[in-house]
Each structure stands twice: as structure tokens, then as C-alpha cells.
């Protein structure tokens, strides 16, 4: 997700420093109280060299020398890196020079010169990766960055068009010239995935096969092949913040969040709960991964979410659950089981290869794996995990050795997953 440095608007600087990009491009700010805009800032626009000075390809002495600028030459400044180096142009070449061997020849007022900012409730999405700045103008320090296409919530708009946003623990300002804005049915950042439920109770199921989950209302599809009778939770709080739209719900399903048409949902499931067709595990694995026919899927009768799983795995999981319930007085919590191909592609893009299997290779794609919640009791130190690790094999469910917390040499395993169990029965 992080982009390498370049000289393009919205990028990070080359070498070691974040680039302060051309005026009107990037910004950020610490919290600004009330409706007051940040104070005007000064941007260096020209510097004079105090010695013969190398111009380099990046803002570091490790970068390649492009040419040498003579002493006492005044050159225009395009931007300034966080380590103080200037990006300048000389003899039709553009590069970086150290600020230690220059003196400021000219400055200009930039950003935040207005005396007011208004409150807004908008989602902004960058058209390119952008710096977040401490104030509403390019003269302010960079405090972070926001990636292209990453939605952020805006609460203020300065008179110069800059937005105050909060995203991924950063609060600051970005230029309105390089974002799109949305107030209804928006693509949003609802935070990292924890569980489908996420404390929710407004439960639905999909009415038909290939239900669609959208990033925004009528926008890009995140998942387009959600099976009939899949569990869906409506998230009213995020729906309100994303901008309610009649006929659409903001939901969590399949380990993802997004918008679904209300007409695609129902309150109950019609899925069968036993392997009436006597489907075998080997027959399931002959199907295309992530594209199981509905006839090979069943709902877990004892699970309040009626999670869909491959038919041959259901009975043994029921036996494992009965033993678990006898031990702990409650049913197993199943977070995810069958995973369609579109779902695998989405999660692989979101979570990366350390967490999600390559699309088309996951045992979830045959409905022969489950994920339990990523909560303490199901973690490597938790009582539920320890019991499942010791007992699940009796019921043809296993936690693979390559998913354990530590490797044989004692080093931490980057692929560790306490929550993942697979079916190895018939």
C-alpha cells in the first residue's frame, strides 16, 4: 500500500524525507479548535547558495549528483523535505540541495490565510497518495500520509478548500483540490476487521445467490458472489456516518463491510442443515475452489448465525461443538467458514499473504475450514484455543502445525493463526 518516493503530486519524497509538494497539493494539521482556521504559513520560494553546491536526485547525500550549482546563485524552490532539503530547478534540471549551504532569498504566504473554517460531515477520498499536514497549507509540516482511494472522515473545511480529516490515528489537513467528496452512501473507513458481528445484533440473510456487496451505494463491487442464506449484519452506526440512502443498508458480512440493497436481504435462512445428499469431502474438493454449488452447502443448526459450510464437514463439527459445549457451557463461535472466490480475492487484497491464502487455494473455498473469533479466549494463550488444539482431532478437525505461534527453532511464526481449523474427515 505504501508508495515509493517520486516527484509527482501526492507522493512521498525520495530517499529519507517526506516531500512537501507543490502548493495546492498536500496538507495536514494538528487539531484546530472551534471554527478558527490555522494561521498563515510562510513557504520558501527562492534560496541563494552560500558555496558551490551539489544538486542531487534525492534529499540525501547518498543520492546521485546531477550537477553543481555555483556559489551565490539564486534558484527557485519547488518544495522542501522534512529534513530541510530544498527541491530546486537550475539549468533546466530539477533536484535536491542541502539547506545547510543556502540562505532564504524569498518567501510567500501559503495556506491557512483565511480567518474561518466551517464544520462539515463528509468523506473525502484522495485521487493520489497525499501528505497530511499540520495546517491547511503546504507550508505546514507533514504529519502522515493517506493512500490513493483510502476514505477519511472530514470535520472541517478551511476557506482555501482544505479539509481537516482523521484517519488511521492521524489528524490533519489535505487539499480539497486532490480529493473527491461524498455525503451519502459513501465508501468509508470502518476500521480493521475483527468479526462479522462486531457487537451487532440486527441479523439478516441473503435472499438469492451471487448477492453483491458494494464499497459505496451503486459503486464498485467488493464481493459479487455471496451465496444464498449467508449471514449479514446491518451496522446502523456506520450507516448513519456513511450517509443513509433509502433502500440500502451498510453491513458486515464475509469478513468485509460495505453496502447491500435492502431488497437482497431477509430475516431467516432456508438452508438445509444436514448432508442429505451424502456428499463426500473428496467430491467437494473436485469442485472449483470458491465456487461450490448451493447443494453442497449446509447451515450449522446449533449456530445462531447458521454459518454455511461444506455438507460433509457439518456432522463432525457438530460433534466437536457438543464436546466444547459440555466443557464450557456454550457453543463454539464460528466467525467464517465457506469463502467464495470473490471473497478470497477481497481478503487477500485487504489482509495480505501472511493472513489470507492465495485466492483459489484456500480450504475455506471448499467449505472445509472454519475461523473462530480473534478474541483472547480463542488466542494462543486462551482456554478455548488450548482445548481445541488438544481435542479437535478426535472429531476430524485439526489446527495445523505450520499455523502455531512459534516455529521449531523457537522463532515467532509470521504465518501464525490461532483461529483457523480445518476438516480432515470423509
C-alpha positions as CSV (number, residue, x, y, z in Angstrom):
1,X,0.0,0.0,0.0
2,X,2.9,2.4,0.6
3,X,4.2,4.2,-2.5
4,X,7.9,4.9,-3.2
5,X,9.1,8.4,-3.4
6,X,8.7,10.4,-6.6
7,X,8.2,14.0,-7.7
8,X,4.6,13.5,-8.6
9,X,1.9,15.3,-6.7
10,X,0.7,13.4,-3.7
11,X,3.8,11.1,-3.5
12,X,6.3,10.7,-0.7
13,X,9.7,12.3,-1.2
14,X,12.7,10.4,-2.5
15,X,15.4,9.0,-0.1
16,X,14.9,9.7,3.5
17,X,12.4,12.6,3.7
18,X,8.8,13.2,3.1
19,X,8.4,15.8,0.3
20,X,6.4,19.0,0.8
21,X,4.6,19.0,-2.5
22,X,3.7,21.9,-4.9
23,X,1.3,24.4,-3.4
24,X,-2.4,23.4,-3.6
25,X,-1.4,19.7,-3.5
26,X,-1.0,18.3,0.0
27,X,-1.7,19.2,3.7
28,X,-2.2,18.2,7.3
29,X,-2.9,19.7,10.7
30,X,-2.9,19.2,14.4
31,X,-6.4,19.7,15.9
32,X,-7.7,23.1,15.3
33,X,-10.2,24.3,17.9
34,X,-13.7,25.6,17.1
35,X,-14.1,27.2,13.7
36,X,-10.7,29.1,13.6
37,X,-8.5,28.3,10.7
38,X,-4.8,27.7,11.1
39,X,-2.6,30.8,11.0
40,X,-0.9,31.7,7.7
41,X,2.4,29.9,7.0
42,X,5.4,31.0,5.1
43,X,6.8,28.9,2.2
44,X,10.4,29.4,0.9
45,X,10.2,30.1,-2.8
46,X,13.8,31.1,-3.5
47,X,17.2,30.4,-1.9
48,X,20.7,31.6,-2.6
49,X,23.7,29.2,-2.4
50,X,26.5,30.1,0.0
51,X,29.0,27.8,-1.6
52,X,29.4,25.6,-4.7
53,X,26.6,23.1,-4.0
54,X,25.8,19.7,-5.4
55,X,22.2,19.1,-6.7
56,X,21.2,15.5,-6.1
57,X,18.5,13.1,-7.3
58,X,17.1,12.8,-3.7
59,X,17.1,14.7,-0.4
60,X,20.2,12.9,0.9
61,X,24.0,12.9,0.4
62,X,23.6,9.3,-0.6
63,X,21.7,10.3,-3.7
64,X,23.3,10.7,-7.1
65,X,24.8,14.1,-8.0
66,X,23.0,15.7,-11.0
67,X,25.1,18.9,-11.3
68,X,26.9,21.5,-9.2
69,X,25.2,24.9,-8.6
70,X,27.8,27.8,-8.2
71,X,28.1,29.9,-5.1
72,X,25.8,32.9,-4.9
73,X,23.3,31.6,-7.4
74,X,19.6,32.3,-6.6
75,X,17.3,29.4,-7.5
76,X,13.6,28.8,-7.3
77,X,12.3,26.3,-4.7
78,X,9.6,23.9,-5.7
79,X,9.2,22.2,-2.3
80,X,11.0,21.4,1.0
81,X,11.6,18.0,2.5
82,X,11.1,17.3,6.2
83,X,14.9,17.1,6.7
84,X,15.2,20.7,5.4
85,X,16.5,19.9,1.9
86,X,15.1,22.0,-1.0
87,X,13.8,20.7,-4.3
88,X,15.1,23.3,-6.8
89,X,15.5,23.9,-10.5
90,X,18.7,25.1,-12.2
91,X,19.9,24.9,-15.8
92,X,16.6,23.1,-16.7
93,X,17.4,20.4,-14.2
94,X,15.4,19.6,-11.1
95,X,16.8,18.0,-8.0
96,X,17.6,18.5,-4.3
97,X,20.1,20.6,-2.4
98,X,21.0,20.8,1.3
99,X,19.6,23.8,3.2
100,X,22.8,24.0,5.2
101,X,24.6,25.7,2.3
102,X,21.9,28.2,1.4
103,X,20.1,31.3,2.7
104,X,16.5,32.2,2.2
105,X,16.1,34.7,-0.6
106,X,12.3,34.9,-0.8
107,X,9.2,33.5,0.9
108,X,5.4,33.5,0.2
109,X,2.4,33.1,2.3
110,X,0.6,29.8,1.8
111,X,-2.5,28.1,3.1
112,X,-4.4,28.9,6.2
113,X,-4.5,32.6,5.5
114,X,-8.3,32.8,5.9
115,X,-9.9,33.6,9.2
116,X,-12.5,30.9,9.4
117,X,-13.3,27.3,8.8
118,X,-16.7,25.7,8.7
119,X,-17.8,22.4,10.1
120,X,-18.6,19.6,7.6
121,X,-19.6,16.0,7.7
122,X,-18.0,14.5,4.6
123,X,-16.0,11.6,3.4
124,X,-13.0,12.5,1.3
125,X,-11.1,10.1,-0.9
126,X,-7.7,11.1,-2.4
127,X,-7.2,10.8,-6.1
128,X,-3.5,10.1,-5.4
129,X,-1.4,9.3,-2.3
130,X,-1.2,12.6,-0.3
131,X,0.6,14.1,2.6
132,X,-1.4,15.0,5.7
133,X,-0.2,18.3,7.0
134,X,-0.3,20.1,10.4
135,X,-2.2,23.0,9.0
136,X,-4.3,23.9,6.0
137,X,-1.5,24.7,3.5
138,X,1.7,23.4,2.0
139,X,3.8,25.4,4.3
140,X,2.9,23.2,7.3
141,X,4.8,20.2,8.4
142,X,3.9,16.7,7.2
143,X,2.4,14.5,10.0
144,X,1.5,11.5,7.9
145,X,0.0,10.4,4.6
146,X,-3.1,8.9,3.2
147,X,-3.2,6.5,0.3
148,X,-5.0,6.9,-3.0
149,X,-8.5,5.6,-2.7
150,X,-8.5,5.5,1.1
151,X,-11.6,7.2,2.5
152,X,-11.2,9.6,5.5
153,X,-13.8,11.5,7.5
154,X,-13.6,15.3,7.3
155,X,-15.0,17.5,10.0
156,X,-13.8,21.0,8.9
157,X,-13.2,22.8,5.7
158,X,-11.0,25.9,5.5
159,X,-11.8,28.8,3.3
160,X,-8.9,27.8,1.0
161,X,-10.6,24.5,0.3
162,X,-8.5,22.3,2.6
163,X,-10.2,19.6,4.7
164,X,-9.4,18.5,8.3
165,X,-9.5,14.7,8.4
166,X,-8.9,11.9,10.8
167,X,-7.6,8.5,9.5
168,X,-5.5,5.7,10.9
169,X,-4.7,7.6,14.1
170,X,-3.7,10.7,12.3
171,X,-5.5,14.1,12.3
172,X,-4.5,16.8,9.9
173,X,-5.3,18.6,6.7
174,X,-5.4,17.7,3.0
175,X,-6.0,19.8,-0.1
176,X,-9.5,19.7,-1.5
177,X,-8.1,20.0,-5.0
178,X,-7.0,16.4,-5.0
179,X,-9.9,14.6,-3.3
180,X,-13.4,13.6,-4.1
181,X,-16.1,14.2,-1.5
182,X,-19.2,12.3,-0.5
183,X,-22.0,12.8,2.0
184,X,-24.5,10.0,1.2
185,X,-23.9,6.3,0.5
186,X,-20.2,6.8,0.8
187,X,-17.2,4.5,0.8
188,X,-15.9,4.7,4.3
189,X,-13.1,3.5,6.6
190,X,-14.8,1.4,9.3
191,X,-11.6,0.3,10.8
192,X,-9.8,-3.1,10.8
193,X,-11.7,-6.3,10.6
194,X,-12.4,-8.1,13.9
195,X,-15.5,-10.2,13.4
196,X,-18.7,-10.2,11.3
197,X,-20.7,-9.5,14.4
198,X,-18.6,-6.6,15.8
199,X,-21.2,-6.3,18.6
200,X,-24.1,-6.2,16.2
201,X,-27.4,-7.9,16.5
202,X,-29.5,-6.7,13.5
203,X,-29.2,-10.0,11.7
204,X,-30.2,-10.8,8.1
205,X,-29.6,-13.5,5.4
206,X,-29.1,-13.1,1.7
207,X,-32.2,-14.0,-0.4
208,X,-30.5,-15.3,-3.5
209,X,-27.2,-16.5,-4.9
210,X,-24.5,-14.0,-6.0
211,X,-25.6,-11.2,-3.7
212,X,-23.4,-8.1,-4.2
213,X,-21.5,-6.1,-1.6
214,X,-20.6,-2.6,-2.7
215,X,-17.9,-0.1,-1.5
216,X,-20.5,2.7,-1.9
217,X,-24.1,2.9,-3.0
218,X,-24.2,1.8,-6.6
219,X,-20.4,1.9,-6.5
220,X,-17.7,-0.6,-7.1
221,X,-18.4,-4.2,-6.0
222,X,-16.3,-5.5,-3.3
223,X,-17.8,-9.1,-3.4
224,X,-20.2,-10.2,-6.1
225,X,-20.8,-13.9,-5.4
226,X,-22.1,-14.1,-1.9
227,X,-24.2,-17.3,-1.6
228,X,-27.9,-17.5,-0.7
229,X,-28.6,-17.8,3.0
230,X,-25.3,-16.0,4.0
231,X,-25.3,-14.2,7.4
232,X,-25.3,-10.4,7.1
233,X,-25.3,-7.8,10.0
234,X,-26.7,-4.3,9.5
235,X,-24.4,-1.7,11.1
236,X,-26.7,1.2,11.8
237,X,-24.0,3.4,13.4
238,X,-21.7,3.3,10.4
239,X,-24.6,3.6,8.0
240,X,-25.5,6.9,9.7
241,X,-21.9,8.2,9.4
242,X,-21.6,7.0,5.8
243,X,-24.8,8.8,4.9
244,X,-28.1,6.8,4.8
245,X,-29.7,6.1,1.4
246,X,-33.2,4.7,1.1
247,X,-33.2,1.1,0.1
248,X,-29.6,0.4,1.1
249,X,-28.0,-1.0,4.3
250,X,-24.5,-0.6,5.5
251,X,-23.5,-4.2,6.6
252,X,-20.8,-6.6,7.7
253,X,-20.6,-10.0,6.0
254,X,-17.9,-12.4,4.8
255,X,-15.3,-10.6,6.8
256,X,-15.9,-7.4,4.9
257,X,-18.1,-4.3,5.3
258,X,-20.0,-2.3,2.7
259,X,-23.4,-1.5,1.2
260,X,-26.1,-4.0,0.2
261,X,-29.5,-3.5,-1.2
262,X,-32.2,-4.0,1.4
263,X,-34.2,-5.9,-1.1
264,X,-31.5,-8.6,-1.3
265,X,-31.9,-9.5,2.4
266,X,-34.4,-11.5,4.5
267,X,-34.7,-12.2,8.2
268,X,-34.4,-16.0,8.1
269,X,-32.5,-18.7,6.4
270,X,-33.8,-21.5,4.2
271,X,-30.6,-23.5,4.1
272,X,-30.7,-27.2,4.8
273,X,-28.8,-28.3,8.0
274,X,-27.7,-31.9,7.2
275,X,-25.9,-33.7,4.5
276,X,-29.0,-35.3,2.9
277,X,-27.2,-35.8,-0.4
278,X,-24.4,-37.8,1.2
279,X,-21.8,-35.5,-0.4
280,X,-18.2,-36.6,0.4
281,X,-15.1,-34.4,1.1
282,X,-13.4,-35.8,-2.0
283,X,-16.4,-34.8,-4.1
284,X,-16.3,-31.3,-2.7
285,X,-12.6,-30.9,-3.5
286,X,-13.3,-31.7,-7.1
287,X,-15.3,-28.5,-7.4
288,X,-13.7,-25.2,-8.4
289,X,-12.4,-23.6,-5.2
290,X,-14.7,-20.8,-4.1
291,X,-17.5,-21.9,-6.4
292,X,-19.3,-24.7,-4.6
293,X,-22.9,-25.3,-5.7
294,X,-25.5,-24.5,-3.2
295,X,-26.4,-28.2,-3.0
296,X,-23.1,-28.9,-1.3
297,X,-23.5,-26.3,1.4
298,X,-25.4,-26.6,4.7
299,X,-26.1,-24.4,7.7
300,X,-24.9,-25.3,11.2
301,X,-28.1,-25.9,13.0
302,X,-26.7,-25.2,16.5
303,X,-25.0,-21.9,15.4
304,X,-27.2,-18.8,15.8
305,X,-25.7,-17.4,12.6
306,X,-26.4,-20.5,10.6
307,X,-23.0,-20.3,9.1
308,X,-22.6,-22.1,5.7
309,X,-20.1,-24.9,5.5
310,X,-19.4,-27.9,3.2
311,X,-22.0,-30.6,3.8
312,X,-19.6,-33.4,4.7
313,X,-17.9,-31.3,7.4
314,X,-21.1,-30.4,9.3
315,X,-21.7,-33.5,11.3
316,X,-18.2,-33.8,12.8
317,X,-18.2,-30.1,13.6
318,X,-21.5,-30.7,15.4
319,X,-19.8,-33.4,17.5
320,X,-16.9,-31.2,18.2
321,X,-19.3,-28.4,19.3
322,X,-21.2,-30.8,21.6
323,X,-17.9,-31.7,23.4
324,X,-17.0,-28.0,23.5
325,X,-20.4,-27.1,25.0
326,X,-20.1,-29.8,27.6
327,X,-16.7,-28.4,28.6
328,X,-17.5,-24.7,28.6
329,X,-21.3,-24.4,28.7
330,X,-21.6,-22.6,25.4
331,X,-21.4,-23.3,21.6
332,X,-18.3,-22.7,19.5
333,X,-18.4,-19.2,17.9
334,X,-17.8,-19.6,14.1
335,X,-16.7,-16.4,12.5
336,X,-16.1,-17.5,8.9
337,X,-16.4,-20.9,7.1
338,X,-17.2,-21.2,3.3
339,X,-15.4,-18.4,1.4
340,X,-16.3,-17.7,-2.2
341,X,-13.6,-16.8,-4.8
342,X,-14.6,-13.1,-4.8
343,X,-14.4,-13.1,-1.0
344,X,-10.9,-14.7,-1.1
345,X,-9.7,-12.1,-3.6
346,X,-11.0,-9.2,-1.4
347,X,-9.5,-10.6,1.8
348,X,-6.2,-11.3,0.1
349,X,-6.0,-7.7,-1.1
350,X,-7.1,-6.4,2.3
351,X,-5.1,-8.7,4.6
352,X,-2.1,-9.8,2.6
353,X,-0.4,-13.1,2.1
354,X,0.6,-13.6,5.8
355,X,-3.1,-13.8,6.8
356,X,-5.1,-14.8,3.7
357,X,-4.4,-17.7,1.4
358,X,-3.8,-17.1,-2.3
359,X,-7.3,-16.9,-4.0
360,X,-8.4,-20.3,-5.3
361,X,-6.2,-22.3,-2.9
362,X,-7.9,-21.8,0.5
363,X,-9.6,-24.7,2.3
364,X,-12.3,-22.1,3.0
365,X,-13.0,-22.2,-0.7
366,X,-14.2,-25.7,-0.3
367,X,-16.1,-25.0,2.9
368,X,-13.7,-27.3,4.8
369,X,-12.2,-24.8,7.2
370,X,-13.5,-22.5,10.0
371,X,-12.2,-19.4,11.6
372,X,-13.2,-18.7,15.2
373,X,-13.1,-15.1,16.6
374,X,-9.8,-13.4,17.1
375,X,-10.6,-12.9,20.8
376,X,-8.5,-13.6,23.8
377,X,-10.1,-17.0,24.8
378,X,-9.5,-18.2,21.2
379,X,-5.9,-16.9,21.1
380,X,-2.8,-19.0,21.6
381,X,-3.0,-18.1,25.3
382,X,-6.7,-18.7,25.6
383,X,-8.6,-21.6,27.2
384,X,-10.7,-22.2,24.1
385,X,-7.8,-22.5,21.8
386,X,-5.8,-24.8,24.1
387,X,-8.8,-27.1,24.4
388,X,-9.5,-27.1,20.7
389,X,-5.8,-27.8,19.9
390,X,-5.8,-30.8,22.2
391,X,-9.2,-32.2,21.3
392,X,-10.4,-31.2,17.8
393,X,-8.5,-34.1,16.1
394,X,-10.8,-36.6,17.8
395,X,-13.6,-35.1,15.7
396,X,-11.6,-34.9,12.4
397,X,-10.8,-31.2,12.8
398,X,-7.2,-30.0,13.2
399,X,-5.1,-26.9,13.8
400,X,-2.1,-27.3,11.5
401,X,1.4,-27.2,12.9
402,X,2.5,-24.5,10.4
403,X,0.0,-22.1,12.0
404,X,1.4,-22.4,15.5
405,X,2.7,-19.4,17.3
406,X,6.4,-20.4,17.2
407,X,8.5,-22.5,14.8
408,X,10.5,-25.5,15.8
409,X,13.6,-23.3,16.3
410,X,11.7,-21.1,18.8
411,X,11.3,-18.1,16.4
412,X,8.0,-16.4,16.1
413,X,5.9,-17.7,13.1
414,X,4.8,-14.8,10.8
415,X,2.0,-17.1,9.5
416,X,0.6,-17.9,12.9
417,X,-3.2,-18.2,13.2
418,X,-4.8,-19.4,16.4
419,X,-8.3,-19.1,14.9
420,X,-8.0,-21.4,11.8
421,X,-9.1,-25.1,11.9
422,X,-9.5,-27.5,9.0
423,X,-11.6,-30.6,8.3
424,X,-9.8,-33.8,7.5
425,X,-12.6,-36.3,7.7
426,X,-14.5,-38.0,4.9
